[in-house]
């Protein structure tokens, strides 16, 4: 029996094998969770719109809109130990600007427990490898919320001003940031620092040197050390890791490295993640955690385009063509990595290449 894998299935298989190579284990869960889990953590969700229904015993259940919350709820902590989990699950939420709920495939991983700098790097590195699996033309934008938290601490900003500053940084709105600093009476030297950070564009490998050049004496030393560790571990393959201070996830859940992945021809992020110790604390779990999710709903445009092809090669032959030649040509092209459909006439399908050996000729 011939099994034909669609493009999204091939991608999922490749990603699963990648994560297994790094010691990650599959996490499986029910389609349903108690709605209370999502109601308490709506800010963490991509969308706060959740499909709910009453169970037979009266419990209010929800079709899961997220996987990370379920993993954290089931997490346990032991000193020196960590859980390395990957998942491939359908989630249920509105897609993009759609007003309709959709069943969306989501894949990702979580590393939870007593984490060190290598664990943080490994998650980032796997995000890089995942993006490169999707497309060689990709970029992973990285920031560290500790930078902004250090700045907010020295500014003495209240909750309202903090929220406004974070929004303006995410929007790269330098004009309104200047107005905010003036209105709040904050040190304008710190505004110059913030503007320099927003203009800073460099690799993670180069980041510590660039930060040192800015002379940010208010930056928390632990943040600087963590970034130095990541810089030391970054390899050539991690060249797509680019610093971007405007990458911001919810500061109430995330507390360190945050990142978003993009591929060519798609304007929406296809991957998102970060360190979320604060979420663990809110859910009364010990330890640290970092992970990411890949959004197959966004990737549909690329995958659908790839699946629109019926194969790599259409091989045309007729009654004058020696069947041994047909066999040999099929096997040769398959050894070259092509999928081959041998036909006596064009079948109306879409192929990357057509090879005509009718009459016994060999044009290869």
N, C-alpha and C positions, 0 to 999 in steps of 0.2 A: 504494500500500500504506500503510495507516495503522499507525503505530508508536506504541504506548501505553507510556509510561515509568512504571514503578512509582515510589513515593515515594522509595525509597532511591536509585534511578537518577537521579531529578531532583535530589536533594540532592548526589549525587556530581558531577553535571554542573555544578551551580552553584558548588560548591567548586573544582573544577578551573579553571573560568573565572576565579574570584576570584584564585587563586594565579598563573595565567598573567598576569593584569593587573599583577602585581608582579614579573614577570621570573623566576618559578620554572618549571623544566623537569621533564618527567616522568622518573621513575626506574623502570625495570622490572628485575625480577630473576627468577631461577629459583625454583621452588617448594622447591628443596632447597639446603641448605648443609651443609658438613661439621659434624658434631656438636661438634667441638672448639671452634668459635666460641662456641656457646651454653654449653658446659660451663665455659669460662673466665669467663663473664660471667652466671652464673645470677642473681646479685643484681639485675641490671639488668632481668630479665624480669618480666612480670606474674605468670607462674607458672613454676616451675622444672621442670614436667612437660613433656617433649618427646617427640614421636613419632620414633623412630629406626628405621633399617633398614640392612642391608649392601648396598652397591653391588656390581656384578658384579666389580669389581677388589678388593673387600675393604674399601674405605673405609666408615667408619660415617657415614651421612648422616642428616639430620633434616629433617622437614617444618618449614618456617620458622615459629617462634612469634613472630617480631619482624622488623621491617624496618630499624630504625635501625642495628643492629649491622652489617648487610650494607652499608648506605650508608657507614658509617664505615670499614669494611674496604676499600672501594674509593675512599676520599677521597684527594685529593692536595692539597698546599699550595704556594702561591706568595705571596710578600709582596704585599699590596695587593689580593689576589684572593679571591673567595669563590664557593662553589658554592651555588646556590639550587635545591633539588630538592623536588618534591612526589611523592607516591606514592598509589596506590590498589591495594592488594594483599590477597589472602586470607591470613590467618595461621591456624595450627592449634594450639589450646590449649584447656584446660577453660574453660568460660564460667561466671563467677560461682561459685555454690556447687555447680555441677554436677560430678559425678564422671566425666562423659563428655567426650571431646574433640569439638570442633566446628570447622568451617570458618567463620571469622569475617572479615567485611569490615573492613578498617582503612584509614583515609585520614589523611594528615598531610603535614607538610613538615619539611625540615631546611635550615638555613643554616650552612654550614661554611666556615672559612677565616680570613682576617684581618678579624675583626669589630670594629665600633665600636658606639657607643651607639645610633646610628640603626638598625643591623641588629637589635639587641636589641629596640628599640621596635617595629620593623616586624613581627617575629615575634609579639610580644604583641598588636599591633594586628590582625594576621591571625587570631589566636586569638579576639579579640573579634568580628570580622566573621563568623568561622565559627560561633561560638555564636549570634550574632544570626540567622544564616541558619537554624539549627536551630529556635530559639525566641526571640522577643522577650523572654520572661520568663526571663532567664538571668543568671548571675553568674560572673565569673572571679576566683577567690581567688588572690592573689599574695603570695609571700614572697621573701626573699633569704637564702640559706643563709649568706652572709657575715656576717649579724647574729649567728647562733648560733655560727659559727666564731670570730668576734671574742670572744664571751663565753667560749667554751670555752678560748680561748688565755689570757685573763686569769685564768680560774679554775685553770688548770694541770691540767685533768681528764685522767685516763688513759683508755685506749680503752674499758674496761668502763664507767666512769662516764659517758663521752661517749655511749655507746650507750643507757644508761638515761635520761639527760637528754633525748635526742632522742625516745625513745619516750613519755616523760611529756609533753613539749611537744606532740607530735602528738595525744595524748589529752587535752590541756588539763587535766591532773591537778595542780592547784595544791597539794593536800594532800601528795601523794607527792613533789612537787618540793621542798617545804619540808623534808620528812624527808631527802631526798637531800642537800640543802645542809647540814643539821645533821650528818649522818653523815660527810660528806666534809670538814667544817670549812671550807667555802667562805664567802667574804664575804657576809653576809646583805644588804648593800646591793645586791649584784648580783641577789639573789633578788627584791628589790623592783623592780629594773629589768625583770627577766624577767616578773614578774607584770603590770607596766604594759604591756609589749609584747603580752602575750597578751590583755589587755583592749582593746587599741587596735583600733578599727574605723574606717577612713577610706578614701578613694579614693587611688589612686596619686598623683593630682594634689596631694592634701593631705599626703601622707606626709612629705616633707622637713621641713615646718613642725612636724608632730606629733613627729617624732624630735628636732628641735632643742629642743622644749619639755621633753623628758624628760632632757636634759643627759647623754647617754650618752657620757662622755669616753673610754670604752674601745672605741667603735665604729671600725672600720677606716676611715680617710678615703676610700679608694678605693670602699668600699661606699656611703658617703654621697654621693660624687660621682656614681656610677652611678644611684642613685635620684633624685638631683636632675635628671640628664639626662632620665630617663624621665618625670619630673613635668613638665618643661618641654615635652616633645614630646606629652604626652597631650592629646587633643582631647575635644570634647563626647561623641563617639561612644564614647570609652573610659571612660565613667562607670561601667560595670559592673566595672571593674578595682578590686577591693577588697583592702586589705591584710589578711592573716591569717597570723600567725607560725606557726600550727600546720600550715600546708601544708609538708610535708617529703617530699622524695624522697631516695633513698640518697645519703648524704654522701660516699661513696667514688666516686661517679660524677658527681654534680652539684656545682657550685661557686658558683652565683650565683642569678639569678632562677629561681624555680620557681613553677608555677601549675597549678591544677585548675579545670575548668569544669563547671558544673552547670546544669540546666534544671528548670523547674517540673514537679512530679509524678514526678520520678525522683530516688531517693535516692543512687544511685551516680554517681560522676563520669563524664561523657561525653567529657571532653577532659583530657589531662594532658601536661605538658611542662616544659621548663626549659633552662638552660644546662648543658652537660655536657663542659666542657674536660677534666675528670678522666678521663672515659671515653676521649677521644682519646689522652691521655697513656698510659693503661693499654694501649691498642692500638697504641702507638708511632706515633701520628699527630701532626703539628704543628697549631698553630692553635687556634681556638675553635669552638664549635658551640652552636646553640640550635635547638630545634624542638618539635613537639608531635604527638600522635596523637589521632584521634577514634575512639571505640569504637562501631562500628555494632552490635555485639552488645548493648550496653546500650541503644542507641537503638531496638532492635526494637520495644519496647512502643509507642513513639510512632508509628513508621513503620507498624506493623501496624494500629494504630487508624485512621490516615489512609487506608491502603489498603483498609480494610473498606468504604469508600464506593465505589459504582459510578460516581458522577459528581456534578457540581454540580446539574444540573437535568434533570428528566424533563418533556418537553413532550408533552402528550396532545392528539391530534387525531382526527377521524373523517372519514367520507365527505362530510359537510356542510361541512367546513373547507376553504376555498380553499387550494390547495397553495402559492400565492404567499405567503399569510399564514404558512404553516409555514416556508417558506424564509426569509422576512423575520425571523421571530421567532428562528429558529436563528442567523442571522447577527448579529442585534442582540445576543443574549445572549453570543455568542462574542466580539464586540467589547468587551463588558463584562468579559471575562476568564473566562467560565464554560465548562465543558464541558457539552454538550447532547446528550441522547438523545431523538430524536423517535420516539414510539411511538403505536400506535392503542389500546393498553391498557397498564395497569400491568404491568411485566415481572417483578415480584418483587424488583427490585434496591433498593439503599439510596441515596437521593439527598438532598442538602441541601434541595432545593426541588422542588415539583411545580407546573407551570403548565398549566392546563387550557384549551385553546382549541377544544374540541369544539363543533360547531355553528356555528363561524365566529366565536365571541366572542373578544374580546381583553381578558384580565384583567390584562395587564402594566401 
